[in-house]
Amino acid sequence: MKRLLTGLGMALAATMATGAAQAADTYPDRPVAVMVSYGAGGATDFQARIVTMVAGNEDYLGQPIVIVNKPGAGGRVGWNWLATQADNDGYTIGAYNVPHFIAQSIKGGVQYSTDSFEPIANWGSDPAVVVVGADSEFDAMGDLVDYAKENPGRLTVSGAGLFVGHHIAALQIEKACECTMAYIPTKGGGAAAMKAVIAGDVMAGINNLSDAFRAQEAGTVKILGVADLERNEEFLPDVPTLMEAGLDVDDSSVNFRGLMVPKGTDPAIIEMLAEKVPAMFENGRVAGKMKAGGSPMKIMTRAEVQEMWAERQAYLEELLEGL
C-alpha cells in the first residue's frame, strides 16, 4: 500500500509539472491584468496605461493588458491584496512603486515585503517635487521654508500617503530645515494630492514630477524644487534641486515604477515576461507618449531591479531609523 501511495504521489506530481509546463508554453492565452495600487489619473495609473498599451503586439505578449485600480492607504490595500490574495498564474501582475512598498514594509503593519514579489522590469524614475498653487505667495523654496520656520506646524502639505516617496521627502525637508510641517496624506494617491494643491485645500504639496509637470503646463501650479541629486534637464531645467535651495535632501524619494508578480509564479512565465516587458517599454510609441506626458523613463531589466530593490531596502532601513 505504501508503495502504491508513493507511486500515485509521484504520478500526480509529474502530471502537475507537465500541466504547469504546458501552461507556461501557451502563456499568455488571454488578457493580463495589471494591478495599480493608486487611483485612476495619478502618475502610476497614467504611466502604466502608456507602457502597457502595445502589449497585444505579437512582438511582446500577444495579449492586451487591462489596468485594475485597487487604491487605498498609500498603496497598502493593493499590495496586500497582490501578496496574499492574487493568483500567481501570471495573469495578475502588479505595478510597484519604490520606495513606497519597501518603506511601508520596513515600518510594519503590512503583509508584504520584497520577499513577497518577483520583479519583472522597471519603466520609470520619477522624482518628488515641491508644488504650490499658481497664485501662491511662495515663489521659491526659501519662501516656503521661512514660513515653516516662523509658523511651526501651520504649513499644510499634501502627499499620496504615509511612507511613500512624498512623505519621505517631507520628512527629509523637515529634518534639513529644522522646521515642522503638517503633512496630510490624501485618499486617492498623487492625483488627489495634486487636486488639493490646485483647489487651495493645502498650502503646498509634494508630488511626482510627472503629475506636477502636467499641472504646471496647464497653469495650475508652480514647481519650487526637485528632490533629486541633479536638475531634470529634460522637463524642468529651470527648477533647482532642494540641495541647490540649501536643503540637505537627496534622491531617497525618487519613485521607481515597474512591474512585478506574486511570489510562486512559474519561473518560465517570469523568464518570458523578463524578456518581453523591457522591449515593450522601449517601443517608440510608448517613449513618445511618456515624454509628451512629462514622465521620465528609466528602463531596467529584472536583474537590475533585483539589485535596486536590495540597495533601496538597505538604504531605507538606515534612513527611516533616523527620521
Secondary structure, 3 states (H helix, E strand, C coil): CHHHHHHHHHHHHHHHHHHHHHHHHHCCCCCEEEEECCCCCCHHHHHHHHHCCCCCCCCCCCCCEEEEECCCHHHHHHHHHHHHCCCCCCCEEEEEEECHHHHHHHHCCCCCCHHHEEEEEEEEEECEEEEEECCCCCCCHHHHHHHHHHCCCCCEEEECCCCCHHHHHHHHHHHHHCCCCEEEECCCHHHHHHHHHHCCCCCEEEEEHHHHHHHHHCCCEEEEEEECCCCECCCECCCCECCCCCCCCCCCCCEEEEEEEECCCCHHHHHHHHHHHHHHHCCHHHHHHHHHCCCCEEEECHHHHHHHHHHHHHHHHHHHHCC
